[in-house]
Amino acid sequence: MFGQRLVLILEHPSKLPALESLARSEGADVLFAPDGAEGLKVACNHEVDLVLAAADVPGMDGLQVLKKLRDLDHRRYVPVVIVLDGQDPAQKLEALRLGADDVIARPWDEQEVRARIARALLAKQRFDEVLEESARLHRLSVTDGLTSIYNHRYFQDRLREEFRRAQRYDDPLALLLLDLDHFKDINEAHGHEVGDEVLRDLATALRKSVRETDIVARYGGEEFAILLPKTHLAGALTVAERVWREVGALRLGPGQKLRITASLGVSGYPARSVISADRLLRTADEALYRAKHEGRNKICLYQQTPLPSDPASTARAG
């Protein structure tokens, strides 16, 4: 029990002194609550490893506390042991039916109680380990192995999710596609190891250039996608120029002497031609293609009928 935190929900510690002294003797941090409502609050607002709740605590009793804890977010598991002030088969059955991890009742044997509490704490430890491993595997499934930013699959899922949200709440949504210029030349001149380093450093720079709520992903090869929720085109162009400047300022590779440039395509919703997530992606890709076709190292905004001579179609060139 050493170093673990327990919540003891009793009308008064002196009512069951043996239980409290047992918990403290094992080195546990014991938080006391005199009634069920306070105990529930403590259990929800602190990282706790075990709740010991008396069935006859005033107000919200221990069984009600148990039910409310089990109705909360199931990703956060807190073991609950119900304490009975005597042998009551009906109360014990009800506690187990509501999801109690164990039930202890007077008269009790100290060693037995110690073992039951230890078992509940072990269950909490194992649950936390499984949860942590599940989170690790999820991170791996949505992360690009080279750059440690989101991967193509995750980007596609979020693109559709954010587009549905934008349609539902009438919010703007913008998308930037970025492609490194002449990346093949970098690999041929300096080797793939340097090329990988360039991609990793670029991904880091992109994450630093946007908000935490924006989604930065490796779309494929040397191409990256930046999804900007609740962002109008004017704001997206501001982000695009900031990213373009950051890329141009990077010094990479051996001796930090390698410089890179990038082409960017920008599109947004709402727009007459953007009626789906696929169209948002397609139009951003068309804008990116135009930026590359017009000489690279520039930002292009998608237009319904692009005119090469129209200065409004491009942000500043590099």
MINUMI-793684 format. One record per residue (C-alpha): x, y, z. Coordinates in steps of 0.2 Angstrom, whole numbers, padded with zeros to 4 digits, always signed. Layout:
N
XYZ/...
This chain:
318
+0000+0000+0000/+0015+0011+0002/+0013+0028-0007/-0004+0025-0013/-0019+0036-0009/-0035+0029-0001/-0052+0038+0002/-0060+0033+0018/-0079+0038+0018/-0085+0036+0036/-0096+0047+0047/-0081+0048+0059/-0064+0040+0059/-0067+0034+0077/-0081+0024+0071/-0070+0011+0063/-0052+0016+0070/-0045-0001+0066/-0048+0001+0047/-0040+0019+0047/-0025+0013+0057/-0023-0002+0046/-0022+0009+0030/-0010+0021+0038/+0001+0007+0045/+0004+0002+0027/+0011+0019+0022/-0005+0024+0013/-0010+0043+0011/-0028+0042+0018/-0041+0056+0014/-0055+0056+0026/-0073+0061+0020/-0087+0062+0033/-0102+0059+0021/-0105+0051+0004/-0106+0068-0006/-0089+0074+0001/-0081+0057-0002/-0087+0057-0020/-0080+0074-0023/-0064+0069-0016/-0063+0053-0026/-0067+0063-0042/-0055+0077-0039/-0040+0068-0034/-0030+0054-0041/-0035+0040-0029/-0031+0021-0029/-0045+0015-0018/-0061+0020-0010/-0067+0012+0006/-0085+0017+0009/-0096+0013+0024/-0113+0007+0018/-0122+0017+0032/-0113+0034+0030/-0124+0049+0032/-0133+0057+0017/-0127+0049+0001/-0123+0031+0007/-0108+0020+0002/-0119+0011-0011/-0125+0027-0019/-0107+0033-0020/-0102+0016-0028/-0116+0018-0041/-0111+0036-0046/-0092+0031-0047/-0097+0017-0059/-0108+0028-0069/-0093+0040-0072/-0080+0039-0086/-0076+0020-0088/-0058+0024-0093/-0054+0029-0076/-0056+0014-0064/-0056+0017-0045/-0058+0001-0035/-0072+0002-0022/-0073-0008-0006/-0089-0007+0004/-0088-0008+0022/-0103-0016+0032/-0105-0013+0050/-0111-0031+0052/-0116-0046+0042/-0130-0041+0030/-0132-0053+0015/-0144-0042+0006/-0132-0027+0007/-0118-0037+0002/-0127-0044-0013/-0132-0026-0018/-0115-0020-0016/-0108-0033-0028/-0122-0031-0040/-0118-0012-0041/-0099-0016-0045/-0090-0016-0028/-0073-0024-0030/-0075-0032-0012/-0086-0031+0003/-0079-0032+0021/-0089-0033+0037/-0087-0034+0055/-0081-0044+0064/-0066-0045+0053/-0049-0052+0053/-0035-0039+0051/-0025-0050+0040/-0040-0054+0029/-0044-0036+0027/-0026-0032+0023/-0026-0045+0009/-0043-0039+0002/-0037-0021+0001/-0020-0027-0007/-0030-0037-0020/-0040-0021-0024/-0025-0011-0026/-0017-0024-0037/-0032-0023-0048/-0030-0005-0050/-0012-0006-0054/-0015-0019-0067/-0029-0009-0075/-0018+0007-0076/-0004-0003-0084/-0017-0010-0097/-0023+0008-0100/-0006+0015-0102/-0001+0001-0115/-0018+0004-0124/-0014+0023-0125/+0004+0018-0131/-0002+0007-0145/-0015+0020-0150/-0001+0033-0152/+0009+0021-0162/-0006+0018-0174/-0009+0037-0177/+0009+0042-0178/+0021+0043-0192/+0036+0032-0187/+0049+0044-0195/+0043+0061-0190/+0033+0058-0174/+0018+0068-0181/+0001+0061-0186/+0001+0049-0200/-0009+0049-0217/-0023+0038-0209/-0026+0048-0194/-0026+0064-0205/-0039+0057-0216/-0050+0052-0201/-0048+0069-0194/-0051+0078-0210/-0069+0070-0212/-0072+0072-0193/-0068+0091-0194/-0077+0094-0210/-0093+0086-0203/-0091+0097-0187/-0088+0113-0198/-0104+0109-0208/-0114+0106-0193/-0109+0121-0183/-0107+0132-0198/-0088+0135-0194/-0074+0138-0206/-0061+0125-0209/-0045+0127-0219/-0032+0115-0226/-0014+0118-0230/-0004+0105-0241/+0015+0108-0241/+0028+0099-0252/+0047+0101-0250/+0055+0107-0266/+0068+0096-0275/+0068+0084-0260/+0074+0070-0272/+0090+0081-0275/+0093+0081-0256/+0093+0062-0255/+0104+0060-0270/+0117+0073-0265/+0117+0070-0246/+0110+0052-0244/+0094+0046-0237/+0100+0048-0219/+0101+0067-0221/+0084+0067-0230/+0076+0058-0215/+0084+0071-0204/+0077+0085-0215/+0059+0078-0214/+0061+0076-0195/+0067+0094-0192/+0053+0100-0204/+0040+0091-0194/+0046+0099-0178/+0046+0116-0186/+0028+0114-0193/+0021+0109-0176/+0029+0124-0168/+0021+0135-0181/+0003+0131-0178/-0009+0130-0163/-0011+0115-0152/-0028+0112-0159/-0022+0111-0177/-0018+0094-0185/-0001+0092-0193/+0002+0076-0202/+0014+0068-0214/+0003+0066-0230/+0016+0055-0239/+0034+0056-0244/+0040+0074-0242/+0022+0081-0242/+0014+0087-0226/-0004+0092-0222/-0010+0105-0209/-0028+0105-0205/-0034+0122-0197/-0051+0120-0188/-0061+0136-0186/-0050+0146-0197/-0055+0157-0212/-0045+0158-0228/-0037+0175-0222/-0031+0166-0206/-0025+0151-0216/-0015+0162-0228/-0007+0170-0212/-0002+0153-0206/+0004+0147-0223/+0016+0162-0224/+0022+0159-0206/+0026+0141-0211/+0034+0146-0227/+0045+0158-0218/+0050+0146-0205/+0054+0133-0218/+0065+0145-0227/+0074+0150-0211/+0079+0132-0207/+0097+0127-0207/+0098+0108-0208/+0110+0093-0212/+0128+0092-0209/+0135+0108-0202/+0118+0116-0202/+0122+0122-0219/+0108+0114-0229/+0093+0126-0234/+0076+0120-0240/+0061+0128-0248/+0043+0122-0249/+0027+0125-0260/+0011+0127-0251/-0007+0125-0257/-0022+0132-0247/-0040+0129-0248/-0055+0132-0236/-0073+0129-0232/-0086+0136-0234/-0083+0139-0253/-0094+0136-0268/-0083+0122-0274/-0079+0114-0257/-0094+0103-0253/-0086+0088-0245/-0070+0083-0236/-0063+0075-0252/-0066+0092-0261/-0057+0101-0248/-0042+0090-0250/-0043+0090-0269/-0044+0109-0270/-0029+0111-0258/-0020+0098-0269/-0024+0108-0285/-0017+0124-0277/-0001+0115-0272/+0001+0109-0289/-0001+0126-0296/+0012+0133-0284/+0024+0119-0290/+0020+0123-0308/+0023+0141-0306/+0041+0139-0300/+0039+0132-0282/+0044+0141-0266/+0027+0150-0265/+0010+0149-0258/-0005+0147-0269/-0024+0149-0264/-0036+0138-0273/-0047+0147-0286/-0063+0141-0294/-0056+0147-0311/-0038+0150-0309/-0030+0164-0319/-0011+0163-0320/-0010+0182-0322/-0021+0185-0307/-0010+0191-0292/-0024+0187-0280/-0021+0168-0283/-0004+0168-0275/+0003+0174-0259/+0021+0181-0261/+0034+0171-0270/+0050+0165-0262/
